[in-house]
Amino acid sequence: MGAMNDKLVEMLHLELEPVGIFLGNADAECDTLAQPGKRNCVVPFLLSAARGKVVGIDEEGCTCPGGTVGCCFGDGFTRKNPNIHKMLSQGLGDAAPPQAPIHLKEGERFFCDEETALKWRNSVPFSDAGYPRVVFAPQSRWSEIGEPDLVLVFANPDQLSALVTMLGFYNGRAINTILPFGAACHSIVYAAEQMGKDDPMAVMGLIDISQRSAAIANYLSLTMPYALWERLGHDLDKSCLTTHAWHQIEERM
C-alpha cells in the first residue's frame, strides 16, 4: 500500500511520517494506549505516530474535552467542559476556583466575549458516529492495519505550499484547503466531515496557540480523506515537485 505515496514523501522531504487515522478501529495492536486519569493532549500522540508508533485512543483515555471533539467522540464540550465558552473568551475571573489554572482564570482570549465564543462552539461539526476507538499509525505500518480513513501530515511552510498546490492539480479549483479555527487536533473532526463529500477539502491545523508549545515549531498539519492523499501520489513526474522552482526550495531543506 502507498508505493506512490512513499515517493511523494521522499520528494517532499518530509521529516515525519504521514499519520493514518483509523476511525472506529478496535482491533489494531497498539504500541501505546491513552490512559484514563491523565491529561492527555492528542498532539503528542499524533507526533508519536509520526515517529513510528501505533497509538490507540478511546473516549475514556481522551481526557481533554477539546481532544474528545477532535477525535470524533461527539460533543465533548457539553460532557466534559460546559464552560468552554468562558475559557475561550475572557475567563472566569474572580469566579474561578482558587486552584484554577491561569488559562481558566484569565481566559485564552480567542473571542471577545462568551456570546461570541458560543457562536464558534455551536458551529463545530461534532461527530455522532459513536466510534469506540481511534488509531493513529505511521504510513510505514498501515499494511498492519488496513486503509486509513484520514491522513494527517506534519509539514513546514515549503511542504505545505507544495501540498496545497498539488490538491488542485486535477480539478483546477483555487480553494482545495480550509483553515478553520479550533483546537490543535480539531482538523481531524473537520476532515472527517469531508469524507462523505463528492469533492472533499483538505484541512490545515495546529493553529491553536494554547497548544502550539506541544507541537513542533515551524510546522502545521494538513489532514485529508485518504482518497485525497492517494490522489496526490499520481503523476508525480508531471507535478510541481519536478520543477526548477521546487528544486531551488530543496536546496535549503
Protein Blocks (a to p, Z undefined) as FASTA:
>chain_A
ZZlmmmmmmmnopabdcddddehiakbccfbdcdehiacdfklmmmmmmnopacdddfkl
mmbfklmmmnonajfklmmommlmmmmmnojmjmpcfklcfklmnonolafbfklmmmmm
mmpccdfklpabdcdddfklmmmnoccfbdcddddfklmmmmmmmmmmmnopablcdcdd
ddfklmmmmmmmmmmpmbdcdddehkafklmmmmcehiacddddfklmmmmmgoklmmmk
lcmklmmmmmmZZ
